[in-house]
Amino acid sequence: MKTKNNKTPHGYDGLLIVIEGTDGSGRSSQVNLLSQYIKNKCYGCTVSQWKTSRLISGVINEAKEKNMLNTTTYSLLYAADYTDRLENEIIPALKAGFVVLMDRYIYTAYVRDSVRGHNIEWVKNLYEFAPEPDLVFYLNVPVDILIKRLIAKNGGLDYFEAGRDIGLSTDIYNSFEIYQKRCLLEYKKLIKEYNFIELDGTKSPQEIHQKIIEYVDKLL
């Protein structure tokens, strides 16, 4: 029987690298840049994004469209999505020695679910089986820049990104500001607890990428 690798916090041969941040922080761009960088160095690399389970993501989207999600259903569906990806994508890739890049991880659930009213310990217990990452990068971007980026990209604000589902304000822009500020406060609490590598998300994508690969190269 193959023994676990004691050199990684999760015990598998591969590497688990997370990029966290609020909506509009530039996570996906950094995941794409890092994925290409790792592949260019001839390492196996796969990406897993938040809410992309083939079994669950469609259910979440349908429930959102019909505004059927209360805070507990919201939490449990996203946990189910993560569990399916963990079993069918993440762990198999780690066992095979791949670098697994996570565009958001369980910390997104910690933040969003607690802002929506759940006790943070309840949320942590929900994800207690999650493997511990090798690296967690957190892109910190102020709310005023986040809102400009999202409007420029999407032409407006998403109902759930703005926290409209929890009744923070009838004005979507005001709701977005309140919701995202609360998310930023929750992320701030997690930085020290989980050893996030905090990066200035207002820098250019290439500057941020260079900072990230300084840490990644040490692992590779």
C-alpha positions in Angstrom: 0.0 0.0 0.0 1.3 3.4 -0.9 2.0 5.7 2.1 1.1 9.3 2.2 3.6 12.1 1.4 4.5 13.7 4.7 6.1 16.7 2.9 2.7 18.2 2.0 0.1 19.4 4.5 -2.6 17.3 2.8 -0.5 14.2 2.4 -0.7 13.7 -1.4 2.1 13.8 -3.9 0.7 16.8 -5.8 0.5 20.4 -4.8 -2.7 22.3 -3.8 -2.5 26.0 -4.5 -5.3 28.4 -3.8 -6.0 31.9 -5.1 -8.7 33.7 -3.0 -10.3 37.1 -3.2 -13.6 38.8 -3.6 -15.5 39.3 -6.9 -13.4 41.5 -9.2 -10.2 40.9 -7.4 -8.5 39.3 -10.4 -8.3 35.7 -9.2 -9.2 34.1 -12.4 -6.6 36.0 -14.4 -3.9 35.0 -11.9 -5.0 31.3 -12.0 -4.8 31.4 -15.8 -1.3 33.0 -15.8 -0.1 30.5 -13.1 -1.5 27.5 -14.9 0.3 28.4 -18.1 3.5 29.1 -16.2 3.4 25.7 -14.4 2.6 23.9 -17.7 5.5 25.6 -19.4 7.8 24.2 -16.7 6.5 20.7 -17.7 4.5 20.0 -14.6 1.0 18.5 -14.7 -1.5 21.1 -13.8 -5.3 21.3 -13.5 -7.7 24.1 -12.4 -10.8 23.7 -10.3 -13.2 26.7 -10.1 -15.9 27.5 -7.6 -19.3 26.2 -8.4 -18.3 24.0 -11.4 -19.5 20.5 -10.4 -21.3 18.8 -13.2 -23.8 17.4 -10.8 -24.5 20.5 -8.6 -23.7 23.7 -10.4 -26.8 23.6 -12.6 -28.9 23.1 -9.5 -27.4 26.2 -7.9 -27.9 28.3 -11.0 -31.5 27.3 -11.3 -32.2 27.9 -7.6 -30.5 31.4 -7.9 -32.6 32.2 -11.0 -35.8 31.3 -9.1 -34.6 33.0 -5.9 -35.1 29.8 -3.9 -32.0 29.9 -1.7 -32.2 30.6 2.0 -28.9 30.9 3.8 -28.7 27.3 4.9 -29.6 25.9 1.4 -27.1 28.3 -0.1 -24.3 26.9 2.2 -25.2 23.2 1.7 -25.5 23.4 -2.1 -22.1 25.0 -2.4 -20.6 22.5 0.0 -22.1 19.7 -2.1 -20.5 21.3 -5.2 -17.1 21.4 -3.5 -17.5 17.8 -2.2 -18.2 16.5 -5.7 -15.2 18.3 -7.2 -13.0 17.2 -4.4 -13.8 13.5 -4.9 -13.8 13.5 -8.7 -11.3 16.2 -9.6 -9.1 17.5 -6.8 -8.0 14.4 -4.9 -7.4 12.2 -8.0 -5.2 14.9 -9.5 -3.3 15.3 -6.2 -2.7 11.6 -6.0 -1.4 11.6 -9.5 1.2 14.3 -8.6 -0.5 17.2 -10.4 -0.4 20.8 -9.3 -4.1 21.7 -8.5 -4.9 25.4 -8.8 -8.1 26.5 -7.0 -9.9 29.5 -8.2 -11.5 30.1 -4.7 -11.5 27.5 -2.0 -13.3 26.7 1.2 -12.4 30.2 2.5 -14.9 31.7 0.1 -17.6 29.7 1.9 -16.3 30.8 5.3 -16.6 34.4 4.2 -19.9 34.3 2.3 -21.7 32.0 4.6 -20.7 34.0 7.7 -21.7 37.3 6.1 -25.1 35.7 5.3 -25.6 35.0 9.0 -24.1 31.5 9.7 -21.8 30.9 12.6 -18.3 30.6 11.3 -17.7 27.5 13.3 -20.7 25.8 11.8 -19.3 26.6 8.3 -15.8 25.3 9.2 -17.3 22.0 10.5 -19.1 21.7 7.2 -15.8 21.7 5.4 -13.7 19.9 8.0 -12.7 17.2 5.5 -11.1 19.6 3.1 -7.4 19.1 2.4 -5.1 21.8 3.7 -3.5 23.8 0.8 0.3 24.1 0.3 -0.1 27.8 -0.5 -3.0 30.3 -0.3 -2.7 33.7 -2.1 -5.2 36.4 -1.2 -5.7 39.3 -3.6 -6.8 42.3 -1.5 -8.7 45.0 -3.5 -10.7 48.0 -2.0 -14.4 48.0 -2.7 -14.3 51.2 -4.8 -12.0 49.5 -7.3 -14.0 46.3 -7.2 -17.2 48.0 -8.2 -15.4 49.9 -11.1 -13.9 46.6 -12.4 -17.1 44.7 -12.3 -19.2 47.4 -14.0 -16.5 47.8 -16.7 -16.4 44.0 -17.2 -20.1 43.1 -16.9 -21.9 46.4 -17.5 -23.5 46.2 -14.0 -23.6 44.2 -10.8 -24.7 40.7 -10.1 -27.6 40.2 -7.6 -25.7 37.8 -5.4 -22.3 39.6 -5.7 -24.1 42.6 -4.3 -25.7 40.6 -1.4 -29.2 41.6 -2.5 -30.5 38.2 -1.5 -29.9 39.1 2.2 -31.7 42.5 2.1 -28.8 44.8 2.8 -30.2 47.7 0.8 -32.8 48.2 -2.0 -30.1 50.1 -4.0 -27.8 47.5 -5.7 -24.7 49.7 -5.6 -25.1 50.5 -1.9 -25.9 46.8 -1.2 -22.7 45.8 -3.1 -20.6 48.2 -1.0 -22.0 46.9 2.3 -21.8 43.3 1.3 -18.2 43.4 -0.1 -17.0 45.4 2.9 -18.3 42.7 5.2 -16.6 40.1 3.0 -13.3 42.0 3.2 -13.5 42.1 7.0 -14.1 38.3 7.1 -11.1 37.7 4.8 -9.0 39.9 7.1 -9.8 37.6 10.0 -8.7 34.5 8.0 -5.3 35.9 6.8 -3.4 35.1 10.0 -5.4 32.0 11.0 -4.7 30.3 7.7 -1.4 31.9 6.7 -2.6 33.6 3.6 0.0 35.3 1.4 -1.7 38.7 1.1 -1.0 40.5 -2.2 -2.0 44.0 -3.4 -4.7 43.3 -6.0 -4.5 46.8 -7.4 -1.1 46.1 -8.9 -0.8 45.1 -12.6 -1.6 41.4 -13.4 2.0 40.8 -14.3 3.4 42.4 -11.1 1.1 40.1 -9.1 2.0 37.1 -11.1 5.7 37.7 -10.5 5.1 37.8 -6.7 3.1 34.5 -6.9 5.7 32.6 -8.9 8.4 33.6 -6.4 6.5 31.4 -3.8 5.5 28.7 -6.3 9.0 28.2 -7.7 10.2 27.3 -4.2 7.6 24.5 -4.0 8.2 23.2 -7.6 
